[in-house]
Structure formats: C-alpha cells, structure tokens
C-alpha cells in the first residue's frame, strides 16, 4: 500500500540529487573571494534548513501526540527528529569544514548562529 512506487521514486531522487551535486561542484563557477570552499554551501544551507524544519515539525507532532494520545503522532515525531539529527550532523560537519577553510578554525564559540544550532541539536539529540 505505502511502498507502491517507492522504488522508482528513490531511484529518481538519487539521480536528481547526484545531478544537483555534480552541477554544484563541477559546473557552478568559483567564488572570487572564497574559491572552492564556498561550494560547500550548496549542500550545507539546504541541509540546515531541512534539519531545522524537521525539528519544528517533530515538535509540532509531539504536541499533537500529547493532545490526542495517538501513538502515530509520537512515531512521526520520533522519525522527524531522528532524520533531523542525521541532517544536523551533516550541517555541523560541513559547517566546520567551511569554517576551517575560511576562518582557520574548526569552531568559533562567539558566533551565535553556530552555538544556537549546536544547542538545538544537542537538545533534540536527547529525545
């Protein structure tokens, strides 16, 4: 019922994502200021947006579970948050790689965006 067409959708998704990554890393021009290290943002920023949206969606589904006591909302929340945790690891890794190339440091503690994402990531990692 739910798996019908899932195989073809996953193949199409893999092809489209591979094409997008190839275009981002091989076709897009180099940045005049940062060079090749800027191209990591083609992966980093969308991954961060999807991770944060997943955290919000997981929180909303958890609220729905608390209001209705329906265990399906709990499972949806669990899956959304765990997928966002996986993406969050990718965000932290790609951000650190870019920071090393641009700032010369893997992590900068006085940057509020970095620290706030790390706090959100660690809070949801306890779920």
C-alpha positions as CSV (number, residue, x, y, z in Angstrom):
1,X,0.0,0.0,0.0
2,X,2.6,2.6,1.1
3,X,5.5,1.1,-0.8
4,X,3.9,1.2,-4.2
5,X,6.2,3.3,-6.5
6,X,8.7,3.9,-3.7
7,X,11.5,2.1,-5.5
8,X,11.1,4.2,-8.7
9,X,10.8,7.4,-6.6
10,X,14.0,6.6,-4.7
11,X,15.9,5.9,-8.0
12,X,14.7,9.2,-9.4
13,X,15.6,11.0,-6.2
14,X,19.1,9.5,-6.2
15,X,19.6,10.6,-9.9
16,X,18.4,14.1,-9.3
17,X,20.5,14.6,-6.2
18,X,23.6,13.2,-7.9
19,X,23.0,15.6,-10.8
20,X,22.5,18.6,-8.5
21,X,25.7,17.8,-6.6
22,X,27.6,17.4,-9.9
23,X,26.3,20.7,-11.1
24,X,27.1,22.5,-7.8
25,X,30.6,21.2,-7.6
26,X,31.7,21.0,-11.2
27,X,29.6,23.4,-13.2
28,X,28.9,26.4,-10.9
29,X,31.7,29.0,-11.1
30,X,34.2,29.5,-8.4
31,X,33.6,32.3,-6.0
32,X,36.1,35.1,-6.4
33,X,36.7,35.5,-2.7
34,X,36.4,32.0,-1.2
35,X,37.2,29.8,-4.1
36,X,36.2,26.1,-4.0
37,X,35.3,26.1,-0.3
38,X,32.2,28.3,-1.0
39,X,30.6,25.4,-2.9
40,X,30.0,23.6,0.3
41,X,27.1,26.0,0.9
42,X,25.2,24.3,-1.9
43,X,24.9,21.4,0.5
44,X,25.2,23.0,3.9
45,X,22.5,25.6,3.7
46,X,19.7,23.4,2.3
47,X,20.6,20.7,4.8
48,X,20.4,23.2,7.7
49,X,17.0,24.5,6.5
50,X,15.6,21.0,6.2
51,X,17.0,20.0,9.6
52,X,15.5,23.0,11.4
53,X,12.2,22.4,9.7
54,X,12.3,18.8,10.7
55,X,12.9,19.8,14.3
56,X,9.9,22.2,14.2
57,X,7.7,19.5,12.6
58,X,8.8,16.9,15.2
59,X,8.0,19.3,18.0
60,X,4.5,20.0,16.5
61,X,3.9,16.3,16.1
62,X,4.9,15.7,19.7
63,X,2.4,18.4,20.8
64,X,-0.2,16.6,18.7
65,X,0.7,13.3,20.4
66,X,0.3,15.0,23.9
67,X,-3.1,16.4,22.9
68,X,-4.6,13.3,21.3
69,X,-2.7,10.5,22.9
70,X,-2.5,8.9,19.5
71,X,0.8,6.9,19.2
72,X,1.0,7.6,15.5
73,X,1.9,11.2,16.2
74,X,4.6,10.0,18.6
75,X,6.2,7.8,15.9
76,X,6.0,10.6,13.3
77,X,7.7,13.0,15.8
78,X,10.4,10.4,16.6
79,X,11.1,9.8,12.9
80,X,11.2,13.6,12.0
81,X,13.5,14.3,14.9
82,X,15.9,11.5,14.1
83,X,16.1,12.4,10.5
84,X,16.8,15.9,11.5
85,X,19.6,14.7,13.9
86,X,21.2,12.9,10.9
87,X,21.0,16.1,8.8
88,X,22.2,18.1,11.8
89,X,25.4,16.1,12.0
90,X,25.9,16.8,8.3
91,X,25.3,20.5,8.9
92,X,27.8,20.6,11.8
93,X,30.4,18.7,9.8
94,X,30.1,20.7,6.6
95,X,30.0,24.0,8.5
96,X,33.2,23.0,10.4
97,X,34.9,22.2,7.1
98,X,34.0,25.5,5.6
99,X,35.0,27.4,8.8
100,X,38.4,25.7,8.8
101,X,38.9,26.8,5.2
102,X,37.6,30.4,5.7
103,X,38.4,31.3,9.3
104,X,41.3,28.9,10.0
105,X,39.4,27.3,12.9
106,X,37.1,24.3,13.1
107,X,34.7,26.0,15.5
108,X,34.2,29.6,16.7
109,X,32.3,29.9,20.1
110,X,31.5,33.6,19.8
111,X,29.3,33.0,16.7
112,X,25.6,33.0,17.9
113,X,24.3,31.0,14.9
114,X,26.8,28.2,15.4
115,X,26.2,27.9,19.1
116,X,22.4,28.1,18.9
117,X,22.3,25.4,16.3
118,X,24.6,23.2,18.4
119,X,22.3,23.8,21.4
120,X,19.2,22.9,19.4
121,X,21.0,19.8,18.0
122,X,22.0,18.6,21.5
123,X,18.6,19.2,23.0
124,X,16.9,17.2,20.3
125,X,19.6,14.5,20.4
126,X,18.4,13.7,23.9
127,X,14.9,12.8,22.5
